């Protein structure tokens, strides 16, 4: 049986698999997915899930640089509100193999 954190991590992956997504969008999508399963999740749990996924190398963390016109990789900081996330190459490989 998966823990609630593991389930939230799966939902986060589902959200960031296609495109860069910000924390607000991830939080909304994950909360909606959990609610459809009769569960409630906190912002703190979603943040913990993202932190774990970044630390495991499954999700990359970015800030958008207006001056460069592109996303730049940064360390995850749960206090920042200007971060964007996307599945990493490692996460994509594991997902393709069904190991994620």
C-alpha positions as CSV (number, residue, x, y, z in Angstrom):
1,X,0.0,0.0,0.0
2,X,1.3,3.4,-0.9
3,X,1.6,6.2,1.7
4,X,-0.2,9.4,1.1
5,X,3.1,11.1,0.2
6,X,3.7,8.4,-2.5
7,X,0.3,9.0,-3.9
8,X,0.8,12.8,-4.0
9,X,4.2,12.3,-5.7
10,X,2.4,10.3,-8.4
11,X,-0.1,13.1,-8.9
12,X,2.7,15.7,-9.1
13,X,4.5,13.6,-11.8
14,X,1.2,13.5,-13.7
15,X,1.0,17.3,-13.7
16,X,4.6,18.0,-14.7
17,X,5.1,15.3,-17.3
18,X,4.1,17.4,-20.3
19,X,5.2,21.0,-19.6
20,X,6.7,23.4,-17.1
21,X,4.2,24.0,-14.3
22,X,4.2,26.4,-11.4
23,X,3.4,25.6,-7.8
24,X,-0.1,27.1,-7.9
25,X,-1.0,25.0,-10.9
26,X,0.5,21.8,-9.4
27,X,-1.3,22.5,-6.1
28,X,-4.7,22.9,-7.8
29,X,-4.3,19.8,-10.0
30,X,-3.0,17.6,-7.2
31,X,-5.7,18.7,-4.8
32,X,-8.4,18.1,-7.4
33,X,-7.0,14.6,-8.2
34,X,-6.9,13.8,-4.5
35,X,-10.4,15.1,-4.0
36,X,-11.7,12.9,-6.8
37,X,-10.3,9.9,-4.8
38,X,-12.0,11.1,-1.6
39,X,-8.7,12.5,-0.1
40,X,-7.6,15.9,1.1
41,X,-4.0,17.0,0.8
42,X,-2.2,20.0,2.3
43,X,0.0,22.4,0.6
44,X,2.8,21.3,2.9
45,X,2.4,17.7,1.8
46,X,2.5,18.7,-1.9
47,X,5.6,20.8,-1.2
48,X,7.2,17.8,0.6
49,X,6.3,15.6,-2.4
50,X,7.9,18.1,-4.8
51,X,11.0,18.4,-2.6
52,X,11.4,14.6,-2.5
53,X,10.9,14.3,-6.3
54,X,13.6,17.0,-6.9
55,X,16.0,15.4,-4.4
56,X,15.5,12.0,-6.1
57,X,16.3,13.6,-9.5
58,X,12.8,12.8,-10.9
59,X,11.7,16.4,-11.3
60,X,13.7,19.5,-12.2
61,X,13.2,22.9,-10.6
62,X,13.5,26.2,-12.5
63,X,13.1,29.9,-12.5
64,X,12.1,31.8,-15.6
65,X,14.8,34.3,-16.6
66,X,13.1,37.2,-18.4
67,X,16.4,38.6,-19.5
68,X,17.5,35.3,-21.0
69,X,14.0,34.4,-22.2
70,X,14.3,30.8,-20.9
71,X,14.0,28.6,-17.8
72,X,17.2,28.2,-15.7
73,X,17.7,25.3,-13.3
74,X,17.7,26.3,-9.6
75,X,17.7,24.5,-6.2
76,X,14.2,23.9,-4.7
77,X,13.3,26.4,-2.0
78,X,9.7,25.9,-0.6
79,X,9.6,29.6,0.4
80,X,10.0,30.8,-3.2
81,X,6.8,31.3,-5.2
82,X,8.4,31.9,-8.6
83,X,9.5,28.3,-9.2
84,X,8.5,26.0,-12.1
85,X,8.8,22.3,-12.3
86,X,9.1,19.7,-15.0
87,X,9.8,15.9,-15.1
88,X,13.5,15.3,-15.5
89,X,15.2,13.0,-18.1
90,X,15.6,10.4,-15.3
91,X,12.0,10.7,-14.4
92,X,10.9,10.4,-18.0
93,X,13.1,7.2,-18.5
94,X,11.6,5.6,-15.4
95,X,8.1,6.5,-16.4
96,X,8.6,5.0,-19.9
97,X,9.8,1.8,-18.3
98,X,6.8,1.7,-15.9
99,X,9.2,2.0,-12.9
100,X,7.8,5.3,-11.6
